[in-house]
Amino acid sequence: MSITRWLRRLAPLMVCLVLLVTACSSAPSKYDQVQKDTTGFGSPAAVNKKAEKGGTFNAFFPGDQGNYSVIPYQEKKGFAEYKLEQDGKTLAMLTISDTTSVPAAAEKYKGATESISGFPSVEQGSTATGVLVNDRYQVKVLSRDPSFTKADRVSWLQKFDLQGLAQLKGALKPVAKPTAALPETPTAATPPTAPAEPKTGLKLPKVQLPGLSPSLQPAS
Amino acid sequence: MSKKIYEIVDKLPTGGLTVRALKTLDTFVPGQWNNLVGFDNTIKTVTGETDEAMVQAIGERAIALFNDKKQGYQSALWLYETVDSASGLLGAAALANRIGQDTFLGFLKNLSPKPEKAQTIDLVVKLVAEVVAFCKISGIPGDSLGDFLAALGDYSSESLVRMAALVSFDGIIPLGADFSTKALSAIKGMGASDLDNNQTFKGIKDEIPGHDSKSKLSFMTESFESTKGWMDKFVGDHNITQSKLVDNLGGFIEGSKGKLDYLGAFLDMSVKYYEHTGTQTLARRLIERAVAEI
C-alpha cells in the first residue's frame, strides 16, 4: 500500500539520519564516568573548602643544596609543588598536598610497612614515594629522570621539614565561619608552631601595578 | 555542556598549519617542543607511569580538577582559545585549502595586512593573556608581574615555544627586529579608545586586570615593559631574525618571501599556536598536580 511505499522511501533517509547522529556523538571514553560525576549541578568541588592554603606548605620544602636547585612550580589551594633541578635538568618533583580533598590518598598509607622519619611511607606507581604526616598532609617525591632512584626519593623526603609540617594541624584555622552545624574543627590544644622564616615560594619583589579588579585573585 | 579536557587533549592535531609553523621554531629552541598530544599519552610522558590503573587514577583526578571552575583551569583555557580566535580573521579554513595551490599567491594579494597599530595591540594583548593564563594555571597571583617574570625564566617545552612563537609570529615578522621597542612606544602613545576598537582586546578584556580600559591599558603597558628585557634577550640569545623566520616558513608557505605584512596577516588567521600550546601547558600542569595529589 501507499504507507509501505512511503516507508520504503523514508528508510534510506532514516538510515542516513541515524548514521549522522551517531557520527556526531563522540566515542565512549573510560573517563566519561568521572566527567559525569564532576560536572553539572551539585557536583562536588575538587578541592575541600577546608584544605590548607598552598602557600602555607612553602615553609616545609627543602632549599637549594649544593648544585641542586629547588624551584617553585605550582601553588594551589591544598597543594604546593617544587621542581628539583641539577644543572638545568629536572630530576624530580617535590610536593605537599592536603588529603582532605582526596581521602583515598590518605587511605593508602594505612597498610604502610615502611616509615620515613617516623611517618608512614609508601611507594606509588614506579616513580613516586610518599609519606603521610598527621594522617593528613601527603609529602611526595616523584622521579622525572631514570637516574633519580627510590633511594634518592627517600633521601629528599628526609630533607623536608616533616616535623614542622606535623605541627601544622594545630595551627589550622577553620576556613569557613564556625557554626554549630560544622563538624569539629581541629583542636586548639597544640599551639601554632609554624617556622618563623617560611620559604618564599612563588613570591618575588612585586612590580607596582595599577588598581586591579577583584576578579584577579589567585585562581584558588 | 562542559568541555571535556581529555577530549580536547586527545584531539590536539599532530599536523596542519599550526603544528608546522611551530616546528619551524625548532631552529631557535632546538628540542624544546615535541608536540605532545593525547590525554593518556601526556600522562605517561609527563609522569613516566605506564600502569593503566595508575594512569586512570591520575586522569580522573586531573579531570576533576579541571571541572572545578574555582581552580582556574577553565578560564585559562578560555583565554588561550579566545586570544587566538579573536586575533584571527574569518575564513581560515578556506585559506588553508589554498596552501600549495598556485592560486595562493593571488589569494595573498587579496588579503589586507593588519595595520601596525592593530598588530601592536595584538602582540601586547597576547602577552597579557599569557601572564594571566599562566598565573591561573600555576596559582601565582594574576596581578603579580614579578612572580610571572621569575616563572618565565624557567619556561620550557610548549610554554617556551609559545613565547618563541609570540615574539616571532606576532613580533618580528609583522613589526621587524626592533618590534619590542616599537610596540612599547606605540602602546605608550595609545589611549583607552584605541583598545576599545581592537577585536583581540575586546575578546579577553574581562580577564585583564584593571577596572576600566584605561587601567587595563596601564597593566598591559606595564606587563610589556617588564617583559621587554626578557623578549629582547631571548631574540638575541637564540639569534632569531626576520629573514631566518621567513626562510623557515617559506618551506611550506610558498610565495611568502617579500610579503611580510601579508605573511603576518596569514599567520594571524591560520595559526592557532596559543590555543594549541596553551592546552598542552594546561594539561601538563594539571597532570603534575593530579599525580601528586592521589
Contacts between the chains, C-beta under 8 A, distances in Angstrom:
chain1	res1	chain2	res2	distance
A	26	B	7	6.3
A	29	B	4	7.8
A	29	B	6	6.3
A	29	B	7	7.3
A	30	B	56	6.5
A	30	B	59	8.0
A	31	B	4	7.5
A	31	B	6	4.7
A	31	B	39	7.5
A	31	B	59	5.8
A	31	B	60	6.8
A	31	B	63	5.8
A	34	B	59	7.8
A	34	B	60	4.4
A	34	B	63	5.1
A	34	B	64	6.4
A	35	B	2	7.5
A	35	B	4	5.6
A	35	B	6	7.6
A	35	B	63	6.0
A	35	B	67	7.2
A	37	B	64	8.0
A	38	B	63	6.4
A	38	B	64	4.5
A	38	B	67	4.2
A	38	B	68	7.2
A	39	B	2	4.2
A	39	B	67	5.2
A	40	B	2	7.5
A	43	B	67	7.1
A	45	B	68	5.4
A	45	B	70	6.7
A	46	B	61	8.0
A	46	B	64	4.4
A	46	B	65	4.7
A	46	B	67	7.0
A	46	B	68	3.6
A	46	B	71	6.2
A	47	B	65	7.7
A	47	B	68	6.5
A	47	B	70	7.3
A	47	B	71	6.8
A	54	B	139	6.0
A	71	B	154	5.9
A	72	B	150	7.7
A	72	B	151	7.9
A	73	B	138	7.2
A	73	B	288	7.4
A	74	B	137	8.0
A	74	B	138	5.1
A	74	B	139	5.6
A	74	B	285	6.2
A	74	B	288	6.8
A	74	B	289	6.1
A	75	B	138	7.1
A	75	B	139	4.1
A	75	B	140	7.1
A	76	B	71	6.8
A	76	B	139	4.2
A	76	B	289	6.8
A	77	B	139	8.0
A	78	B	293	7.8
A	79	B	139	8.0
A	79	B	289	5.9
A	79	B	292	7.0
A	79	B	293	6.2
A	81	B	288	6.5
A	81	B	289	6.9
A	81	B	292	6.1
A	83	B	154	7.6
A	93	B	288	6.4
A	93	B	292	6.8
A	95	B	292	3.7
A	95	B	293	8.0
A	97	B	292	5.8
A	97	B	293	4.6
A	101	B	293	7.1
A	102	B	61	6.9
A	102	B	293	5.3
A	102	B	294	6.2
A	104	B	294	7.3
A	105	B	293	6.3
A	105	B	294	5.5
A	124	B	54	7.7
A	124	B	294	7.7
A	125	B	47	7.6
A	125	B	49	4.6
A	125	B	51	6.1
A	125	B	54	4.5
A	125	B	291	7.9
A	126	B	48	7.0
A	126	B	49	6.3
A	126	B	50	7.5
A	126	B	51	7.2
A	127	B	47	6.4
A	127	B	48	4.8
A	127	B	49	6.1
A	128	B	291	7.1
A	138	B	292	7.9
A	138	B	293	7.5
A	140	B	292	5.4
A	142	B	47	7.1
A	142	B	291	6.4
A	142	B	292	6.6
A	143	B	48	6.8
A	144	B	48	6.9
A	202	B	138	7.4
A	202	B	139	7.3
A	202	B	140	5.2
A	202	B	147	5.2
A	202	B	150	7.5
A	202	B	151	7.5
A	203	B	144	7.9
A	203	B	147	6.6
A	204	B	144	7.9
A	204	B	146	4.3
A	204	B	147	5.4
A	204	B	149	7.5
A	204	B	150	4.9
A	205	B	146	5.2
A	206	B	144	6.0
A	206	B	145	7.7
A	206	B	146	5.0
A	206	B	147	8.0
A	207	B	144	7.7
A	207	B	145	4.2
A	207	B	146	5.2
A	207	B	222	6.7
A	207	B	226	5.8
A	209	B	143	5.6
A	209	B	145	6.9
A	209	B	209	7.1
A	209	B	219	6.4
A	209	B	222	6.2
A	210	B	209	7.7
A	210	B	210	6.1
A	210	B	215	4.5
A	210	B	218	4.2
A	210	B	219	5.7
A	210	B	222	7.3
A	211	B	210	6.9
A	211	B	211	6.1
A	211	B	215	5.5
A	212	B	143	4.7
A	212	B	209	4.3
A	212	B	210	6.4
A	212	B	211	7.7
A	212	B	215	7.8
A	212	B	219	7.5
A	213	B	209	6.2
A	213	B	210	6.4
A	213	B	211	5.3
A	215	B	206	7.8
A	215	B	207	7.9
A	216	B	132	7.2
A	216	B	141	7.7
A	216	B	142	4.3
A	216	B	143	5.3
A	216	B	207	7.8
A	216	B	209	4.6
A	217	B	141	6.8
A	217	B	142	7.3
A	218	B	72	7.9
A	218	B	135	7.8
A	218	B	139	5.8
A	218	B	140	7.2
A	218	B	141	5.0
A	218	B	142	7.2
A	219	B	70	7.5
A	219	B	71	6.1
A	219	B	72	2.5
A	219	B	73	7.7
A	219	B	75	7.7
A	219	B	76	7.7
A	219	B	135	7.6
A	219	B	136	4.4
A	219	B	137	7.6
A	219	B	139	6.1
A	219	B	142	7.7
A	220	B	70	5.5
A	220	B	71	5.2
A	220	B	72	6.1
A	220	B	139	6.8
